């Protein structure tokens, strides 16, 4: 591909260094004629999108030069990119971190070997008829966030140098390649949001001027501009971006934000383990905010990343059925508002080795949501307790305008009125059917598949269980675990409170319900409750010699209590409260 010669780059850099406060060249693009293409239509052709996460946005390991596998993914192949297109995606975001791939000042030359490899993947994506977005990614926190406040000129010139090179390098690429100025812009100065917005405006001004004043198709290339932190919960952030965009008088600008859900639900904390009213309201309020400010005025909105924050720990942090309801509702609402959505995938969703979905149910409900609503239910569980009389079980359906077509047990079609009864939104499974599903084995024993006239199927997982059993344990703050025989049940959440006054214990002490996968987590294979990160997250925030009551909540509805006391590095766990006799603690 074409590379910028050193003379041209030096001139650009000298301009940037001589004018550190370069203003937005609004006059650079003042279209007097009809735009070459409609940016709203362009954006609609991006729907839906996918992120090539944890690849070019990783940092080199130091052992392997230009290591795109440093964060756990295999090398990108043409087959992967083609397969993504085959899955129904129409755009791809390729995050790029330049930090360890730059030469010395003042040129900051991008490593040509690295850039050539990026070229290869960009070209594969364009060949697959995908629209492509590239950006400056984790540089946003590795050197830009601190640098703009404390080493401004160095940081500013480095940012300019990257975009000067990229603009020249890709100037003749089709407009199916777009530039995003900076991922999740954040700034660590002492001036708060006001100063941060000034820094962001300064960087976006310079980015805009460099690209638009370069050659080739860059005068009409789509430019993707973020809000501060790509946050759109704050109206001020949205307003600031809108004001910046309108000042350009440029018809080829796209706004971008990121969305990871209502925070307590997205990480499973504070008792928000279900996709309930607050989570839905969070979607509608935030999406309406950018729809009203941008979309209705002809400025596209791209959610450059979306997912759930709990996925940073494990995709099982959010219970399967609740996760599916979130994706179904969020994607459909974005589609309804004409907001473009790009799935954040760092390898946890589409397996880059097998080229298959790790969670086919999740993919199916996403793909169905691109076209309309899918039906869901209040839960995807049915728990049958062993040695208890089997009775009818009713589950509420969220039909979302659809009709139930059939209910199947392991592929066999069930008989309405005999095996189940549908009354409005209420689905009742008859005791005569459920009695056939009782097993001497605990755990998931069968699956009921509900099929509707539209949308994805919904699955009811049948579990046979006994009361979970918990045992005493001793250990240290670095290795303590709790023996818990799950007996076919599944852990929903854990509460932690001090016994002496009932106050909340442990990390995130604004709530008694601890963060799933962060402060604690189940190990079903070994029948344990574990405390991640070497137990540091949980035990470092417990007071010594104060007994803590843990309450384990299970999806069957059962609860189990447990008591722990930390004394220095020693932790003692017991199924009963400590009793004090003659001043001595007895367990």
C-alpha positions as CSV (number, residue, x, y, z in Angstrom):
1,X,0.0,0.0,0.0
2,X,1.0,3.7,-0.2
3,X,3.0,5.3,2.6
4,X,3.5,9.0,3.4
5,X,6.9,10.2,2.5
6,X,8.9,11.8,5.3
7,X,9.0,15.3,3.9
8,X,5.2,15.4,3.7
9,X,4.9,14.1,7.3
10,X,7.4,16.5,8.7
11,X,5.5,19.4,7.2
12,X,2.3,18.2,8.8
13,X,4.0,17.7,12.1
14,X,5.6,21.1,12.1
15,X,2.2,22.7,11.4
16,X,0.8,20.8,14.3
17,X,3.6,21.7,16.7
18,X,3.5,25.3,15.7
19,X,-0.2,25.5,16.2
20,X,-1.0,23.5,19.3
21,X,-4.4,25.1,19.6
22,X,-5.4,24.6,16.0
23,X,-9.1,25.4,15.6
24,X,-11.8,23.5,13.8
25,X,-11.6,24.3,10.1
26,X,-15.3,24.5,9.6
27,X,-14.7,26.1,6.2
28,X,-12.8,23.1,5.0
29,X,-16.1,21.4,4.2
30,X,-18.9,23.8,3.4
31,X,-20.9,21.9,0.8
32,X,-22.8,24.2,-1.6
33,X,-23.9,21.3,-3.7
34,X,-25.8,18.1,-2.9
35,X,-23.6,15.7,-0.9
36,X,-22.0,12.9,-2.9
37,X,-23.8,10.4,-0.7
38,X,-26.4,10.4,2.1
39,X,-24.7,9.8,5.5
40,X,-28.0,8.4,7.0
41,X,-28.2,5.8,4.3
42,X,-24.6,5.1,4.6
43,X,-25.1,4.4,8.4
44,X,-28.1,2.3,7.8
45,X,-26.0,0.1,5.5
46,X,-23.7,-0.5,8.5
47,X,-26.5,-2.3,10.4
48,X,-25.6,-4.5,12.2
49,X,-21.9,-4.2,13.1
50,X,-19.2,-6.3,14.9
51,X,-16.0,-5.5,16.7
52,X,-12.7,-7.3,16.1
53,X,-11.8,-6.8,19.8
54,X,-8.6,-7.8,21.7
55,X,-6.6,-8.1,18.5
56,X,-4.9,-5.0,17.0
57,X,-6.0,-3.1,20.1
58,X,-3.8,-5.2,22.4
59,X,-0.3,-4.2,23.4
60,X,2.8,-6.0,22.2
61,X,4.0,-8.6,24.7
62,X,7.7,-7.6,24.3
63,X,8.5,-11.2,23.5
64,X,6.7,-11.2,20.1
65,X,6.9,-8.1,17.9
66,X,3.5,-6.8,16.6
67,X,1.7,-9.6,18.5
68,X,-2.0,-9.5,17.6
69,X,-2.5,-12.7,19.7
70,X,-1.2,-11.0,22.9
71,X,-4.7,-10.9,24.4
72,X,-5.7,-14.5,23.7
73,X,-7.1,-14.5,20.2
74,X,-5.6,-16.4,17.2
75,X,-4.3,-14.6,14.1
76,X,-7.1,-13.0,12.0
77,X,-7.8,-14.9,8.8
78,X,-9.7,-14.0,5.7
79,X,-12.0,-16.9,6.5
80,X,-12.9,-15.2,9.8
81,X,-13.8,-11.9,8.2
82,X,-15.9,-13.7,5.5
83,X,-17.7,-15.7,8.1
84,X,-18.6,-12.6,10.0
85,X,-20.2,-11.2,6.8
86,X,-22.0,-14.6,6.4
87,X,-23.5,-14.2,9.9
88,X,-25.4,-11.2,8.7
89,X,-23.1,-8.4,9.9
90,X,-22.6,-5.4,7.5
91,X,-19.8,-3.5,9.2
92,X,-16.7,-4.2,11.2
93,X,-14.9,-2.0,13.7
94,X,-11.2,-2.6,13.9
95,X,-9.8,-1.1,17.1
96,X,-6.1,-0.3,16.9
97,X,-3.7,0.6,19.6
98,X,-0.6,2.4,18.3
99,X,1.3,2.9,21.6
100,X,4.0,0.2,21.2
101,X,4.0,0.5,17.4
102,X,5.4,4.0,17.0
103,X,8.9,5.3,16.3
104,X,10.6,8.1,18.0
105,X,9.6,11.8,18.0
106,X,9.0,13.9,16.1
107,X,7.9,11.6,13.3
108,X,6.3,8.8,15.5
109,X,6.4,6.6,12.4
110,X,3.9,3.8,12.6
111,X,5.7,0.4,12.3
112,X,5.3,-0.4,8.6
113,X,5.1,-4.2,9.3
114,X,2.2,-3.6,11.7
115,X,0.4,-1.2,9.3
116,X,0.8,-3.6,6.5
117,X,-0.9,-6.3,8.6
118,X,-3.8,-3.9,9.4
119,X,-4.0,-3.2,5.7
120,X,-4.4,-6.9,5.0
121,X,-7.4,-7.2,7.4
122,X,-9.0,-4.0,6.2
123,X,-8.8,-5.2,2.6
124,X,-10.3,-8.5,3.5
125,X,-13.2,-6.7,5.2
126,X,-13.7,-4.4,2.2
127,X,-13.5,-7.4,-0.2
128,X,-16.3,-9.0,1.9
129,X,-18.5,-5.9,1.3
130,X,-18.2,-4.8,4.9
131,X,-18.0,-1.1,5.9
132,X,-14.9,-0.7,8.0
133,X,-14.2,1.6,10.9
134,X,-10.6,2.1,12.3
135,X,-9.7,4.2,15.3
136,X,-7.0,5.1,17.9
137,X,-8.1,2.7,20.7
138,X,-6.4,2.0,24.0
139,X,-4.0,4.9,23.5
140,X,-6.9,6.9,24.9
141,X,-6.0,5.8,28.4
142,X,-2.4,4.6,28.0
143,X,-1.0,8.0,27.1
144,X,-3.7,10.5,25.9
145,X,-5.7,10.6,29.1
146,X,-2.8,11.7,31.3
147,X,-0.8,13.4,28.6
148,X,-3.2,16.1,27.5
149,X,-3.1,17.6,31.0
150,X,0.5,17.0,32.0
151,X,2.5,16.8,28.7
152,X,0.2,18.6,26.3
153,X,2.4,19.4,23.3
154,X,4.0,16.0,23.2
155,X,0.6,14.2,23.4
156,X,-1.0,16.5,20.9
157,X,1.8,16.2,18.3
158,X,1.8,12.4,18.7
159,X,-1.9,12.2,18.1
160,X,-1.6,14.4,15.1
161,X,1.3,12.3,13.7
162,X,-0.8,9.1,13.8
163,X,-3.7,10.6,12.0
164,X,-1.5,12.5,9.5
165,X,0.1,9.1,8.5
166,X,-3.2,7.2,8.4
167,X,-5.0,9.9,6.4
168,X,-2.2,9.8,3.8
169,X,-1.9,6.1,3.9
170,X,-5.6,5.4,3.3
171,X,-6.5,8.5,1.2
172,X,-7.4,6.5,-1.9
173,X,-9.4,3.8,-0.1
174,X,-13.2,3.9,-0.8
175,X,-15.5,5.7,1.6
176,X,-16.5,2.3,2.9
177,X,-13.5,2.9,5.2
178,X,-14.3,5.4,7.9
179,X,-12.1,7.0,10.6
180,X,-13.0,7.2,14.3
181,X,-11.0,9.9,16.1
182,X,-10.5,8.3,19.5
183,X,-12.0,5.4,21.5
184,X,-13.7,6.2,24.8
185,X,-11.9,9.6,25.2
186,X,-11.1,10.3,28.9
187,X,-8.8,12.8,30.5
188,X,-7.2,12.8,33.9
189,X,-6.5,16.5,34.5
190,X,-7.8,18.5,37.5
191,X,-10.3,20.5,35.5
192,X,-13.2,18.0,35.6
193,X,-15.6,17.6,32.7
194,X,-15.2,21.2,31.5
195,X,-11.4,20.7,30.9
196,X,-12.0,17.2,29.5
197,X,-14.4,18.5,27.0
198,X,-12.0,21.2,25.9
199,X,-9.3,18.5,25.4
200,X,-11.7,16.4,23.4
201,X,-12.7,19.3,21.2
202,X,-9.1,20.2,20.6
203,X,-8.3,16.6,19.5
204,X,-11.4,16.3,17.4
205,X,-10.7,19.7,15.8
206,X,-7.2,18.6,14.8
207,X,-8.3,15.2,13.7
208,X,-10.9,16.8,11.5
209,X,-8.5,19.3,9.9
210,X,-5.8,16.7,9.2
211,X,-8.2,14.4,7.5
212,X,-10.2,16.9,5.5
213,X,-7.0,18.8,4.4
214,X,-5.4,15.6,3.1
215,X,-5.8,14.2,-0.4
216,X,-7.8,11.6,-2.2
217,X,-11.3,10.7,-0.8
218,X,-10.6,12.1,2.7
219,X,-12.7,15.2,2.0
220,X,-15.8,13.1,1.9
221,X,-14.7,10.1,4.1
222,X,-17.1,9.4,6.9
223,X,-15.7,10.6,10.2
224,X,-16.9,9.1,13.5
225,X,-16.8,11.4,16.5
226,X,-17.4,10.3,20.1
227,X,-19.0,12.0,23.1
228,X,-16.8,12.4,26.1
229,X,-16.1,8.9,27.4
230,X,-18.6,7.8,24.7
231,X,-21.1,8.4,27.4
232,X,-24.7,9.5,26.6
233,X,-26.3,9.3,30.0
234,X,-25.3,12.9,30.5
235,X,-27.3,15.3,28.3
236,X,-24.4,17.7,28.5
237,X,-22.1,15.2,26.7
238,X,-24.6,14.7,24.0
239,X,-25.2,18.5,23.6
240,X,-21.4,19.1,23.4
241,X,-21.0,16.6,20.6
242,X,-24.0,18.0,18.7
243,X,-22.6,21.5,18.9
244,X,-19.3,20.3,17.6
245,X,-20.8,18.5,14.7
246,X,-23.2,21.3,13.6
247,X,-20.3,23.8,13.6
248,X,-18.5,21.8,10.9
249,X,-21.4,22.1,8.5
250,X,-20.1,18.8,7.2
251,X,-22.6,16.2,5.8
252,X,-20.3,13.2,6.4
253,X,-20.1,13.1,10.2
254,X,-21.3,10.2,12.4
255,X,-21.8,10.4,16.2
256,X,-20.8,7.5,18.4
257,X,-21.5,6.3,21.9
258,X,-21.1,3.0,23.7
259,X,-23.7,1.0,25.7
260,X,-23.2,-1.6,28.3
261,X,-26.6,-1.5,30.0
262,X,-28.0,-0.4,33.4
263,X,-24.8,-0.8,35.5
264,X,-26.2,-2.9,38.4
265,X,-27.8,-5.3,36.0
266,X,-24.8,-5.3,33.7
267,X,-22.5,-6.7,36.4
268,X,-25.1,-8.5,38.6
269,X,-24.8,-6.4,41.7
270,X,-27.3,-4.9,44.2
271,X,-29.9,-7.5,43.6
272,X,-30.3,-6.6,40.0
273,X,-30.0,-10.2,38.7
274,X,-33.0,-10.0,36.4
275,X,-33.7,-7.8,33.3
276,X,-36.4,-5.7,34.9
277,X,-38.1,-2.3,34.6
278,X,-35.1,-0.2,35.5
279,X,-32.9,-1.9,32.9
280,X,-35.6,-1.4,30.2
281,X,-36.1,2.2,31.2
282,X,-32.3,2.8,31.1
283,X,-32.3,1.7,27.4
284,X,-35.3,3.7,26.3
285,X,-34.2,6.9,28.1
286,X,-30.7,6.9,26.8
287,X,-31.5,5.8,23.3
288,X,-34.3,8.4,23.1
289,X,-31.8,11.0,24.1
290,X,-29.4,10.5,21.2
291,X,-32.3,9.8,18.8
292,X,-33.9,13.1,19.6
293,X,-30.6,15.0,19.4
294,X,-29.0,13.4,16.4
295,X,-31.1,11.0,14.4
296,X,-34.1,13.2,14.0
297,X,-31.7,15.9,12.6
298,X,-30.1,13.7,10.1
299,X,-26.9,12.9,12.1
300,X,-26.4,9.1,12.4
301,X,-25.8,7.5,15.8
302,X,-23.5,4.4,16.0
303,X,-23.3,2.5,19.2
304,X,-19.7,1.5,18.5
305,X,-19.6,-1.1,21.3
306,X,-22.4,-2.8,23.2
307,X,-22.8,-5.7,25.5
308,X,-22.8,-6.3,29.3
309,X,-20.0,-5.2,31.6
310,X,-20.2,-8.5,33.5
311,X,-18.8,-10.2,30.4
312,X,-15.4,-8.8,31.5
313,X,-15.5,-11.5,34.3
314,X,-17.4,-14.2,32.4
315,X,-20.3,-14.4,30.0
316,X,-22.1,-16.4,32.7
317,X,-22.1,-13.5,35.2
318,X,-25.5,-12.6,33.9
319,X,-28.0,-15.5,33.9
320,X,-28.7,-16.9,30.4
321,X,-32.4,-16.1,30.1
322,X,-31.9,-12.6,31.6
323,X,-29.0,-12.0,29.2
324,X,-31.2,-13.0,26.2
325,X,-34.0,-10.7,27.3
326,X,-31.5,-7.7,27.5
327,X,-30.1,-8.4,24.0
328,X,-33.6,-8.9,22.5
329,X,-35.0,-5.7,23.9
330,X,-31.9,-3.5,23.4
331,X,-31.3,-4.4,19.8
332,X,-34.9,-4.1,18.8
333,X,-35.2,-0.7,20.4
334,X,-32.0,0.5,18.6
335,X,-33.5,-0.8,15.3
336,X,-36.7,0.9,16.0
337,X,-34.9,4.2,16.5
338,X,-32.6,3.8,13.6
339,X,-29.5,3.6,15.8
340,X,-26.6,1.5,14.5
341,X,-25.3,-1.2,16.9
342,X,-21.9,-2.9,16.8
343,X,-21.4,-5.9,19.1
344,X,-18.3,-5.8,21.2
345,X,-16.7,-9.2,20.8
346,X,-13.2,-9.8,22.2
347,X,-13.5,-13.5,21.3
348,X,-16.1,-14.5,24.0
349,X,-19.0,-14.6,21.5
350,X,-17.8,-15.7,18.0
351,X,-15.1,-18.4,18.5
352,X,-12.3,-17.4,16.2
353,X,-10.8,-20.9,16.1
354,X,-13.9,-23.0,15.4
355,X,-15.7,-20.0,13.6
356,X,-18.9,-20.9,15.5
357,X,-20.9,-19.1,18.1
358,X,-20.0,-20.0,21.7
359,X,-23.6,-19.3,22.6
360,X,-25.9,-20.1,19.6
361,X,-29.0,-19.0,21.6
362,X,-27.5,-15.5,22.0
363,X,-26.7,-15.3,18.3
364,X,-30.1,-16.5,17.3
365,X,-31.9,-13.9,19.4
366,X,-29.6,-11.2,18.1
367,X,-30.2,-12.1,14.5
368,X,-33.9,-12.3,15.0
369,X,-33.9,-8.9,16.7
370,X,-32.4,-7.4,13.5
371,X,-35.8,-8.0,11.9
372,X,-38.4,-7.8,14.7
373,X,-39.3,-8.9,18.2
374,X,-38.8,-12.3,19.7
375,X,-40.9,-13.8,22.5
376,X,-39.3,-14.5,25.9
377,X,-40.6,-15.5,29.3
378,X,-40.2,-14.5,32.9
379,X,-37.5,-17.1,33.3
380,X,-36.0,-20.0,31.4
381,X,-35.9,-22.2,34.5
382,X,-38.2,-24.9,35.9
383,X,-36.9,-26.5,39.1
384,X,-38.4,-29.8,40.3
385,X,-37.5,-30.6,43.8
386,X,-36.9,-34.3,44.4
387,X,-39.2,-36.1,46.9
388,X,-41.8,-33.3,46.6
389,X,-45.2,-33.7,44.9
390,X,-45.2,-32.4,41.4
391,X,-47.8,-29.7,40.6
392,X,-48.6,-27.5,37.6
393,X,-46.1,-24.8,36.9
394,X,-47.0,-21.5,35.3
395,X,-44.7,-19.2,33.5
396,X,-45.6,-15.7,32.1
397,X,-44.6,-15.2,28.5
398,X,-43.5,-11.9,27.0
399,X,-45.1,-12.6,23.6
400,X,-44.1,-9.2,22.1
401,X,-46.9,-9.4,19.5
402,X,-46.1,-13.0,18.5
403,X,-48.1,-16.3,18.9
404,X,-47.0,-19.6,20.4
405,X,-46.9,-22.2,17.6
406,X,-45.6,-25.2,19.4
407,X,-44.0,-26.6,22.6
408,X,-41.5,-29.5,22.2
409,X,-39.8,-31.7,24.6
410,X,-36.4,-32.9,23.3
411,X,-37.9,-32.5,19.7
412,X,-41.2,-34.2,20.4
413,X,-44.3,-31.9,19.9
414,X,-46.4,-31.6,23.0
415,X,-50.2,-31.6,23.0
416,X,-52.1,-28.4,23.9
417,X,-54.5,-28.8,26.8
418,X,-53.1,-32.2,27.7
419,X,-49.5,-31.3,28.3
420,X,-49.8,-27.5,28.6
421,X,-52.4,-24.7,28.6
422,X,-51.9,-21.3,27.2
423,X,-54.2,-18.6,28.7
424,X,-53.3,-15.2,27.3
425,X,-49.6,-14.7,28.3
426,X,-49.7,-17.5,30.9
427,X,-48.2,-20.8,30.0
428,X,-49.1,-23.6,32.4
429,X,-47.2,-26.9,32.2
430,X,-49.3,-29.7,33.5
431,X,-48.1,-31.9,36.4
432,X,-48.7,-35.0,34.3
433,X,-46.1,-33.7,31.9
434,X,-43.6,-32.6,34.5
435,X,-43.9,-35.9,36.4
436,X,-42.3,-37.6,33.3
437,X,-39.3,-35.3,33.8
438,X,-38.5,-36.3,37.3
439,X,-35.1,-38.0,37.6
440,X,-32.9,-39.6,40.2
441,X,-30.1,-37.5,38.9
442,X,-29.8,-33.8,39.9
443,X,-29.0,-31.0,37.4
444,X,-30.5,-30.2,34.0
445,X,-32.4,-33.2,32.8
446,X,-34.4,-31.9,29.8
447,X,-35.3,-28.8,27.7
448,X,-38.7,-27.6,26.5
449,X,-38.5,-25.5,23.3
450,X,-41.2,-22.9,22.7
451,X,-41.5,-21.9,19.0
452,X,-43.4,-18.8,17.9
453,X,-44.7,-17.6,14.5
454,X,-41.9,-14.9,14.5
455,X,-38.5,-14.5,16.2
456,X,-36.2,-16.9,18.0
457,X,-37.2,-19.9,20.0
458,X,-37.3,-19.8,23.8
459,X,-36.0,-22.6,25.9
460,X,-37.2,-23.8,29.3
461,X,-34.5,-25.7,31.1
462,X,-35.8,-28.4,33.5
463,X,-33.7,-29.0,36.6
464,X,-34.1,-31.7,39.2
465,X,-32.6,-30.6,42.5
466,X,-32.2,-31.3,46.2
467,X,-31.6,-28.7,48.9
468,X,-28.0,-27.3,48.6
469,X,-25.7,-28.4,51.4
470,X,-23.0,-26.2,52.8
471,X,-20.1,-27.2,55.1
472,X,-17.7,-25.7,57.6
473,X,-14.3,-24.6,56.3
474,X,-11.1,-23.0,57.3
475,X,-8.4,-21.3,55.3
476,X,-6.5,-18.1,54.7
477,X,-7.5,-14.8,53.1
478,X,-5.7,-16.0,50.0
479,X,-7.1,-19.5,49.6
480,X,-10.4,-19.7,51.5
481,X,-13.3,-21.4,49.7
482,X,-16.7,-22.6,50.9
483,X,-17.7,-26.3,50.2
484,X,-21.2,-26.1,48.7
485,X,-22.9,-29.2,47.3
486,X,-25.2,-27.5,44.7
487,X,-27.3,-30.7,44.2
488,X,-28.6,-29.5,40.8
489,X,-29.4,-25.9,41.9
490,X,-27.8,-22.8,40.5
491,X,-26.5,-19.8,42.4
492,X,-28.2,-16.5,41.8
493,X,-26.5,-14.1,44.2
494,X,-24.8,-13.7,47.6
495,X,-25.5,-11.2,50.4
496,X,-22.9,-10.2,53.0
497,X,-23.8,-8.5,56.3
498,X,-22.1,-8.0,59.7
499,X,-23.9,-10.0,62.3
500,X,-23.4,-7.4,65.1
501,X,-25.3,-4.6,63.5
502,X,-26.7,-5.8,60.2
503,X,-24.6,-3.4,58.1
504,X,-23.3,-4.4,54.7
505,X,-20.0,-6.2,54.6
506,X,-17.2,-6.7,52.0
507,X,-16.5,-4.7,48.8
508,X,-19.2,-2.4,47.3
509,X,-20.7,-1.9,50.8
510,X,-23.4,0.3,49.5
511,X,-25.3,-2.9,49.0
512,X,-25.5,-6.3,50.7
513,X,-25.7,-8.1,47.3
514,X,-22.2,-8.6,46.1
515,X,-21.0,-8.4,42.5
516,X,-21.3,-11.8,40.8
517,X,-18.0,-13.1,39.4
518,X,-16.1,-10.2,40.9
519,X,-16.5,-10.6,44.7
520,X,-17.6,-14.2,44.6
521,X,-18.6,-17.0,42.2
522,X,-19.7,-20.6,41.9
523,X,-17.5,-23.5,41.0
524,X,-20.1,-26.1,40.0
525,X,-17.5,-28.7,39.0
526,X,-15.8,-28.8,42.3
527,X,-18.8,-27.9,44.4
528,X,-17.3,-24.7,45.9
529,X,-18.0,-21.0,46.3
530,X,-14.8,-19.2,45.4
531,X,-13.6,-15.6,45.8
532,X,-11.9,-14.4,42.6
533,X,-8.5,-12.6,42.2
534,X,-6.8,-14.5,45.0
535,X,-9.6,-13.6,47.4
536,X,-8.2,-10.1,47.5
537,X,-11.3,-8.4,46.3
538,X,-13.5,-9.8,49.0
539,X,-11.4,-10.3,52.2
540,X,-9.3,-7.2,52.0
541,X,-12.5,-5.2,52.7
542,X,-13.8,-7.3,55.6
543,X,-13.2,-6.1,59.2
544,X,-11.2,-8.3,61.4
545,X,-13.0,-10.3,64.1
546,X,-16.4,-9.2,63.0
547,X,-18.7,-12.1,62.1
548,X,-20.2,-11.9,58.7
549,X,-23.5,-13.5,57.7
550,X,-23.5,-14.7,54.1
551,X,-26.9,-15.5,52.4
552,X,-26.7,-17.6,49.2
553,X,-29.8,-17.2,47.0
554,X,-30.5,-19.9,44.4
555,X,-32.6,-19.8,41.2
556,X,-34.8,-22.5,42.6
557,X,-35.9,-20.0,45.3
558,X,-33.9,-21.8,48.1
559,X,-31.6,-19.8,50.4
560,X,-28.7,-21.0,52.6
561,X,-27.0,-19.0,55.3
562,X,-23.3,-19.2,56.3
563,X,-21.0,-17.4,58.7
564,X,-17.4,-16.3,58.3
565,X,-14.9,-14.5,60.5
566,X,-11.6,-13.1,59.4
567,X,-8.8,-12.8,62.0
568,X,-5.6,-11.5,60.3
569,X,-4.9,-14.0,57.6
570,X,-7.1,-16.7,59.0
571,X,-10.7,-17.2,57.9
572,X,-13.1,-19.6,59.6
573,X,-16.5,-20.5,58.0
574,X,-19.3,-22.3,59.7
575,X,-23.0,-23.1,59.2
576,X,-24.0,-21.7,62.6
577,X,-23.5,-18.4,64.3
578,X,-20.6,-17.9,66.7
579,X,-21.8,-18.3,70.4
580,X,-19.8,-16.7,73.1
581,X,-19.2,-18.6,76.4
582,X,-17.1,-17.1,79.2
583,X,-15.6,-14.7,76.7
584,X,-14.4,-17.5,74.4
585,X,-15.6,-17.9,70.8
586,X,-17.1,-21.3,70.1
587,X,-17.9,-22.5,66.6
